[in-house]
Amino acid sequence: MAFDFKKEYKQFYMPKNKPEIVMVPPINYIAVQGTGNPNEEGGAYQQAVGILYAVAYTLRMSYKGTHKIDGFFEYVVPPLEGFWWQEDVDGVDYSDKSSFNWISVIRLPDFVKKDDFDWAVQEAARKKKLDCSSAEYLTIDEGLCVQMMHYGVYDDEPATVAIMDEYLSANGYENDFSDHRLHHEIYLSDPRKTVASKQKTVIRHPVKTK
């Protein structure tokens, strides 16, 4: 059976719908960075997602071709994730999506090294006839965080964030946003196929002790 990150690392992908503190290790990602409203039809964000999946599936299916990756094992492509920020805003202001900065990512298995990644970017571009040059190999070390499962549409996330903030205040923690520690979302549902009220999104924020 293919390795499934969501099942093997449930503490990071399947939190309960109440806040919890986690220590997240450094993780390697395929990443594309950009700005603007993620809902813009054919916009930069949607193009980025297409690039991410093109590279991700090229790596996933590499064992069927001539490029052999040391230590490769079959796995389920991990879910889409996003790091979000706006200038001079702690957390996220959902009323002004046009001002979003984002890093859209898909996790890489540890056996995928930089040279494997570079091959996949070129191969995906060749096969899909898609410019994948914006994709980068990025390691993110989140460290100490609070996280919680959010059910429902993205615009309702502030209610979940408020619960997380209340938990922090009551337990000796505080948010620790910075240029390198960002609002993080993990998308476990396909909004095109899931009823809005049942969409599942992990929300994760960087924290520190008071």
ZITA-V106941 format. One record per pair of residues at least 24 apart in sequence whose C-alpha atoms are under 10 Angstrom apart, sorted by the first residue. I is the first residue (numbers start at 0). J is the second residue. Records with the same first field share a line. If there is no record, write none. Layout:
BEGIN
I->J / J
END
This chain:
BEGIN
0->73 / 74 / 75
1->72 / 73 / 74 / 75 / 76
2->72 / 73 / 74 / 75 / 76 / 77 / 108
3->73 / 74 / 75 / 76 / 77
4->74 / 75 / 76 / 77 / 78 / 106 / 108
5->75 / 76 / 77 / 78 / 187
10->146
11->146 / 147 / 185 / 201 / 203
12->77 / 78 / 146 / 147 / 148 / 185 / 186 / 187 / 200 / 201 / 202
13->146 / 147 / 148 / 185 / 187 / 199 / 200 / 201
14->146 / 147 / 148 / 149 / 200 / 201 / 202
15->146 / 147 / 148 / 149 / 201
16->146 / 147 / 148 / 149 / 150 / 159 / 162 / 199 / 201
17->146 / 147 / 148 / 149 / 159 / 162 / 163 / 166
18->145 / 146 / 147 / 148 / 159 / 160 / 162 / 163 / 164 / 165 / 166 / 167 / 202 / 203
19->144 / 145 / 146 / 147 / 148 / 163 / 166 / 167 / 203
20->143 / 144 / 145 / 146 / 147 / 163 / 166 / 167 / 172 / 203 / 204 / 205 / 206
21->141 / 142 / 143 / 144 / 145 / 146 / 203 / 205 / 206
22->140 / 141 / 142 / 143 / 144 / 145 / 205
23->139 / 140 / 141 / 142 / 143 / 144 / 145 / 205
24->139 / 140 / 141 / 142 / 143
25->138 / 139 / 140 / 141 / 142
26->106 / 107 / 108 / 109 / 137 / 138 / 139 / 140 / 141
27->104 / 105 / 106 / 107 / 108 / 109 / 111 / 112 / 113 / 136 / 137 / 138 / 139 / 140
28->55 / 80 / 103 / 104 / 105 / 106 / 107 / 108 / 109 / 111 / 116 / 134 / 135 / 136 / 137 / 138 / 139
29->54 / 55 / 102 / 103 / 104 / 105 / 106 / 107 / 116 / 120 / 134 / 135 / 136 / 137 / 138
30->80 / 81 / 101 / 102 / 103 / 104 / 105 / 106 / 107 / 133 / 134 / 135 / 136 / 137 / 138
31->81 / 101 / 102 / 103 / 104 / 105 / 131 / 132 / 133 / 134 / 135 / 136 / 137
32->81 / 82 / 100 / 101 / 102 / 103 / 104 / 133 / 134 / 135
33->83 / 99 / 100 / 101 / 102 / 103 / 133
34->83 / 84 / 85 / 96 / 97 / 98 / 99 / 100 / 101 / 102
35->95 / 96 / 97 / 98 / 99 / 100 / 101
36->95 / 96 / 97 / 98 / 99 / 100 / 101
37->96 / 97 / 99 / 100 / 101
38->96 / 97
39->96 / 97
44->100 / 101 / 102 / 103
45->103
46->129 / 130 / 131
47->102 / 103 / 104 / 131 / 133 / 134
48->79 / 80 / 103 / 104 / 105
49->129 / 131
50->120 / 123 / 124 / 127 / 129 / 130 / 131 / 132 / 133 / 134
51->79 / 103 / 104 / 105 / 106 / 120 / 123 / 131 / 133 / 134 / 135
52->76 / 78 / 79 / 104 / 105 / 123
53->119 / 120 / 122 / 123 / 124 / 126 / 127 / 129 / 131
54->105 / 116 / 117 / 118 / 119 / 120 / 121 / 122 / 123 / 124 / 127 / 131 / 134
55->104 / 105 / 106 / 107 / 116 / 119 / 120 / 123
56->119 / 123
57->116 / 118 / 119 / 120 / 121 / 122 / 123 / 124 / 126 / 127
58->107 / 108 / 111 / 115 / 116 / 118 / 119 / 120 / 122 / 123
59->107 / 108 / 119
61->115 / 119 / 122
66->115 / 118 / 119
67->115
68->110 / 111 / 112 / 114 / 115
69->110 / 111 / 112 / 115
70->108 / 109 / 110 / 111
71->108 / 109 / 110 / 111
72->108 / 110
74->108
76->105 / 106 / 107 / 108
77->104 / 105 / 106 / 107 / 108 / 185 / 186 / 187
78->104 / 105 / 106 / 185 / 186 / 187 / 188 / 189
79->103 / 104 / 105 / 106 / 184 / 185 / 186 / 187 / 188 / 189
80->104 / 105 / 106 / 183 / 184 / 185 / 186 / 187 / 200 / 201
81->105 / 181 / 182 / 183 / 184 / 185 / 186 / 202
82->179 / 180 / 181 / 182 / 183 / 184 / 185 / 203 / 204
83->180 / 181 / 182 / 183 / 184
84->176 / 177 / 178 / 180 / 181 / 182 / 183
85->181 / 182
86->178
88->176
89->174 / 175 / 176 / 177 / 181 / 182
90->157 / 160 / 174 / 175 / 176 / 177 / 181 / 182 / 183 / 204
91->156 / 157 / 160 / 181 / 182
92->154 / 157
93->153 / 154 / 155 / 156 / 157
94->154
101->181 / 182 / 183
102->181 / 183
103->134 / 183 / 184
104->134 / 135 / 136 / 137 / 185
105->185
106->137 / 138
107->136 / 137 / 138
111->136
112->136
113->137
139->179 / 180
140->179 / 180
141->179 / 180 / 181 / 183 / 203 / 204 / 205 / 206
142->180 / 205 / 206 / 207
143->175 / 203 / 204 / 205 / 206 / 207 / 208
144->172 / 173 / 174 / 175 / 180 / 183 / 203 / 204 / 205 / 206 / 207
145->172 / 173 / 174 / 202 / 203 / 204 / 205 / 206 / 207
146->183 / 184 / 201 / 202 / 203 / 204 / 205 / 206
147->200 / 201 / 202 / 203 / 204
148->184 / 185 / 187 / 198 / 199 / 200 / 201 / 202 / 203
149->184 / 185 / 186 / 196 / 197 / 198 / 199 / 200 / 201 / 202
150->188 / 195 / 196 / 197 / 198 / 199 / 200 / 201
151->190 / 193 / 194 / 195 / 196 / 197 / 198 / 199 / 200
152->190 / 194 / 195 / 196 / 197 / 198 / 199 / 200
153->184 / 195 / 198 / 199 / 200
156->200 / 202
159->202
160->202 / 203 / 204
163->202 / 203 / 204
164->204
167->206 / 207 / 208 / 209
168->208 / 209
170->208 / 209
171->207 / 208 / 209
172->206 / 207 / 208 / 209
173->204 / 205 / 206 / 207 / 208 / 209
174->204 / 205 / 206 / 207 / 208 / 209
175->204 / 205 / 206 / 207 / 208
176->204 / 205 / 206 / 207
177->205
179->205
180->204 / 205 / 206
181->205
END
